[in-house]
Amino acid sequence: MDRTHVTVEQPARARLITAEERELPVPATLRYTAADPLAVHLDFPQEVSLQGEAVTWTFGRALLAEGLRGPAGGGDVHIWPCGRFRTVVEFHSPFGLALLQFDTAALDRFLLRSYAVVAAGQEDVGAAVDESLHALLGNV
């Protein structure tokens, strides 16, 4: 069975932690596609964006898995457990910082669903690179 076109999507309720340490609910969707086997995507609707446009953050699936067990990340995305039931995802952009909390169980379920499509360590990186190069360069 060709799984390269399989996509896993899962709604996720996030809580945005404000500078005043208030928690505001934020809708989000976790997305994994076998065509991009090393990445996960976190989609936010336009109504929660500073620019009024839908926003997608893309980062490594391995980073998400590592961040569920202990502090992980560098650069624009950092992930760490916050107690037994929550996980923090921190995003850095030129516009500032966003600190979100997710239910750890929901992130675990999403990872398990993604592993059912492409097992950890079984990602076909060569195919992903070929597809990305074709998207960038076309038939050059």
N, C-alpha and C positions, 0 to 999 in steps of 0.2 A: 504494500500500500504506500502510495506517495504521500508523505506527510508535509512536504515543503510548503503547502498552501494552508496548513492548519494554523488557526489563531485561537488563542485562549484569552478570553476577556472576563474580568470579574469586577463588579462594582466594589468599591472600598470606601468606607466612611473614615474620613480623616478628621483630626481636630487640629486646627491652626492655633499655635500657642503665640499669643500676642506679647508685646513688650510689657504689658501690664499683667502678664501671666494669666490672662483669661483664655478659655478654650472656645473657639468658634468652629462649628461644624462646617466641613468642606467636602462636597462630593468629589469623588475621583474614580477613575477606572484603571485597573491594572491590566496590562496587555502584554502577551507574549506571542511571537510568531516564529514558526519553524524556519522561515526564510531568513530570519536574523537571530540565529540560535544562541548567541552569547549575550543578548540584551533583553532587558525588560523595559517596558514603557509605562509611564504613569501620566495619564491624561487628566487634565483639569478643564472644566467648562469655562466658557468666556465670562460668565458672570462672577467668577472668583479671581479673575486676572486683573492686574493693575492697568493693562493696556486694553482691556475689553475684548481680547481675542483668546480663543482656546489655546492652552499651553500643554506641551508634551515634554516631559523630562525622560531622557533615555540614559540608562546606566547598566552596568553588568549584572547579569543574573547571579553570578558568583558573589558579587558585592552584596546583593540582597541576602543571599544565604549566609554569608559570613557575618553580616550585620545583625542577623537574628540571634547569633550566639555570643557576640561581643562587639566592641567598637571596631568599625571598619570604614574605609573610604579615605579619600583625599581629593583635593581639587574642589569641584563643584558639588559633590554629593558625599554626605557622611551618614552612616546608619549605626544605631546602637540600641540594645535592649534598654527599656526603662521599666524596671520591675519585672514581674513574671508574665504580665498580660499585655504590655504595650511595647511598641518599638517606635523609636524616633527616627525620622528621615529629615535631614537638614539639607536644604538647597541654597547654594550661593549663586547669585547672578549679579550683573552690573547694576541692577536696580535695588539690590539689598539681599536680605537673608529671609528664608521662610523655614520655620520649624514646625513640623507636623508630627502628630502621634497617630499610629495605626494600631488596631488590635493585632497582636502577634499571631493569633490563631488564623486570622484572615490571610495574612501574608504567607504563613505556612501552607495553607490550603492552596493558594495560588501557585507557590513553588512546586508543590506535589503535582498539581495539574499540568504545569509546564514540563516537569520531568516525565510525565506520561507521554508527552509528545516527543521530546528529545531528552534522553537521559543525560544526567550530569556526566561530563567527560566524553560524551558521544557526539558532541557538536561537530558538524562537518564544516570546519573553518574555511577550507579551500573553496567550497561552493559559495559560502557567504562572501568571501573576498572577490571571487569571480563575478558574482552578481552585483556587488557594489561597484567594482571597476566598470562593468558594462553600463550601469546606471550613470556613472560619472562621464565616461568617455564615449558611450554609444558604440558605433561601428568604426571608430577611428583606427 
